[in-house]
Amino acid sequence: MMLKRVFDFFGTACGLLILAPLFIAVGLAVALGSRGPVFFRQTRIGRYGVPFRIFKFRTMTGAEPTAGPVLTIGDNPRVTPLGHLLRESKIDELPQLFNVLVGDMSLVGPRPEVPKYVEKWTPAQREIVLSVRPGLTGPASIKFRDQTALLAQYADPEAAYIDIIMPEKLEICAAYIRSATFATDLRLIFQTLLAVLRLTR
């Protein structure tokens, strides 16, 4: 665990330095493209069930929804033209490197979930999935990287997420936690880069 945290810290610090020009360019584009803050923040559940707020580049117009589904399904009209590009490329997720730097998250691990969906987990699921820091990427993130389009195929996307997709994600995350190694994390980071660049399916 110590090796993982050291790798997270120094890998993220180097990544932020390299990506600084991209952060500045995207931040300016978001600020000039539509009214609102550059960053979107949302409460997620972290290690040991402790809530924290993730950073993302804002991709939608208007304020964060306070009721109803928190999933973004299909061609949501609130997503800005730039937001579509940021979501498709996953660039909107890059500000979570700050969450990794301060220790809320890890580079690799289960994706952090919102409180309303964590409440639906079983005690056994909570025990294992919340035993580690949530990750910027992971095996479930790679498999379900096109989750928005997948959910759009269902008549009730939120029910499909809760009853079909979320349980499978949790099984994948639990299997990862039980067998993860440093080499596993390096492989998943490489697979994520390939997936983002659309070099693999």
C-alpha positions in Angstrom: 0.0 0.0 0.0 2.9 2.4 0.7 4.4 1.7 -2.7 1.0 2.4 -4.3 0.7 5.7 -2.5 4.2 6.8 -3.3 3.6 5.9 -7.0 0.3 7.8 -7.0 1.9 10.9 -5.5 5.0 11.2 -7.7 3.2 9.9 -10.8 0.4 12.4 -10.4 2.8 15.3 -9.6 4.7 14.6 -12.8 1.5 14.2 -14.8 0.2 17.5 -13.6 3.4 19.3 -14.6 3.3 17.7 -18.1 -0.4 18.4 -18.5 -0.4 22.0 -17.1 -0.6 23.5 -20.6 -3.6 21.3 -21.4 -5.3 22.2 -18.1 -4.9 25.9 -18.9 -6.2 25.6 -22.5 -9.2 23.5 -21.4 -9.9 25.8 -18.5 -10.0 28.8 -20.7 -12.2 27.1 -23.3 -14.7 26.0 -20.6 -14.8 29.5 -19.1 -15.3 31.2 -22.5 -17.6 28.6 -23.9 -20.5 28.9 -21.4 -21.4 30.6 -18.2 -20.4 28.9 -15.0 -17.4 27.7 -13.1 -14.5 25.9 -14.8 -14.7 22.9 -12.5 -17.6 20.8 -11.5 -17.5 19.3 -8.0 -19.6 16.4 -6.8 -19.7 14.4 -3.5 -18.5 10.8 -3.8 -17.8 8.1 -1.2 -14.2 7.3 -0.6 -12.1 4.9 1.4 -13.8 3.7 4.6 -17.0 5.4 3.5 -15.6 8.9 4.0 -17.2 11.4 1.6 -15.1 13.7 -0.5 -15.6 16.0 -3.5 -14.2 15.1 -6.9 -13.0 17.6 -9.5 -14.0 17.5 -13.2 -14.0 20.1 -15.9 -17.5 21.4 -16.2 -19.2 19.9 -19.3 -22.8 21.0 -18.7 -24.8 24.2 -18.5 -26.6 25.2 -15.3 -26.2 24.0 -11.8 -25.6 20.5 -10.5 -28.9 18.6 -10.2 -30.1 18.2 -6.6 -32.8 15.6 -7.2 -33.5 12.7 -9.5 -31.0 10.6 -11.4 -27.3 11.7 -11.2 -26.4 9.8 -14.4 -25.9 11.5 -17.7 -27.7 9.5 -20.4 -27.3 9.7 -24.2 -27.4 13.2 -25.8 -28.3 15.2 -22.8 -29.2 18.8 -24.1 -27.4 20.3 -21.1 -24.0 19.0 -22.2 -22.2 21.8 -24.1 -20.5 21.2 -27.5 -17.1 21.4 -25.8 -18.5 19.1 -23.0 -19.2 16.4 -25.6 -15.6 16.5 -26.7 -14.3 16.5 -23.1 -16.5 13.5 -22.2 -15.7 11.5 -25.2 -11.9 12.0 -24.7 -12.2 11.6 -20.9 -10.3 14.9 -20.5 -13.1 16.1 -18.2 -11.9 13.5 -15.7 -8.3 14.8 -15.6 -8.8 17.3 -12.7 -9.3 14.3 -10.4 -5.5 14.1 -10.5 -5.7 16.7 -7.8 -7.8 14.3 -5.8 -5.1 11.6 -6.3 -2.4 14.1 -5.2 -4.1 14.9 -1.9 -4.9 11.3 -1.1 -8.6 11.1 -1.7 -8.1 8.8 -4.7 -5.6 6.5 -6.3 -4.6 6.3 -9.9 -6.1 2.8 -10.1 -9.0 1.5 -8.1 -12.8 1.3 -8.0 -14.5 4.4 -9.4 -15.9 6.6 -6.6 -19.7 6.4 -6.4 -22.2 8.9 -5.3 -23.9 8.5 -1.9 -27.3 7.5 -3.2 -26.0 4.5 -5.1 -23.6 3.4 -2.3 -26.6 3.2 0.0 -27.9 0.4 -2.3 -24.7 -1.7 -1.8 -24.8 -4.8 0.4 -22.6 -4.8 3.6 -20.2 -7.2 1.9 -19.9 -5.0 -1.1 -19.2 -2.0 1.2 -16.6 -3.9 3.2 -14.4 -4.8 0.3 -14.9 -1.9 -2.2 -14.6 0.8 0.4 -11.5 -0.8 1.9 -9.3 0.9 -0.7 -9.0 4.4 -2.2 -11.2 4.9 -5.2 -9.4 5.2 -8.5 -9.1 7.5 -11.5 -9.4 4.3 -13.6 -9.8 0.6 -13.0 -10.9 -2.6 -14.7 -14.6 -1.7 -14.4 -13.9 1.8 -15.8 -12.3 0.3 -18.8 -15.1 -2.2 -19.5 -17.8 0.4 -19.1 -16.0 3.3 -20.6 -19.0 3.8 -23.0 -21.5 3.6 -20.1 -23.5 6.7 -21.2 -24.3 5.2 -24.6 -25.0 1.8 -23.1 -27.5 3.2 -20.6 -29.3 5.1 -23.3 -30.4 1.8 -24.8 -32.7 1.1 -21.8 -36.2 2.4 -21.2 -35.3 3.1 -17.6 -31.5 3.9 -17.6 -31.2 4.5 -13.8 -32.9 1.1 -13.0 -30.6 -0.6 -15.5 -27.6 1.0 -13.8 -28.7 -0.1 -10.3 -29.9 -3.6 -11.2 -27.5 -4.6 -14.0 -24.4 -2.5 -14.5 -23.6 -1.5 -10.9 -23.6 -5.1 -9.6 -21.3 -6.2 -12.3 -19.0 -3.2 -11.7 -18.9 -4.1 -8.0 -18.0 -7.8 -8.8 -15.2 -6.6 -11.1 -13.9 -4.2 -8.4 -13.9 -6.8 -5.7 -12.0 -9.2 -7.9 -9.4 -6.5 -8.6 -9.0 -5.6 -4.9 -8.4 -9.3 -4.0 -5.6 -9.8 -6.5 -4.2 -6.3 -7.3 -0.4 -5.9 -7.6 1.8 -3.0 -8.6 2.2 -4.7 -12.0 -1.6 -5.0 -12.3 -2.0 -1.3 -11.8 0.7 -0.5 -14.4 -1.1 -2.7 -16.9 -4.5 -1.1 -16.2 -3.0 2.4 -16.6 -1.6 1.3 -20.0 -4.9 -0.3 -21.0 -6.7 3.0 -20.1 -4.4 5.0 -22.3 -5.0 2.7 -25.2 -8.8 2.8 -24.6 -8.9 6.6 -24.4 -6.9 6.8 -27.6 -9.3 4.2 -29.1 -6.5 1.9 -30.0 -8.4 -1.0 -28.4 -12.0 -2.0 -27.7 
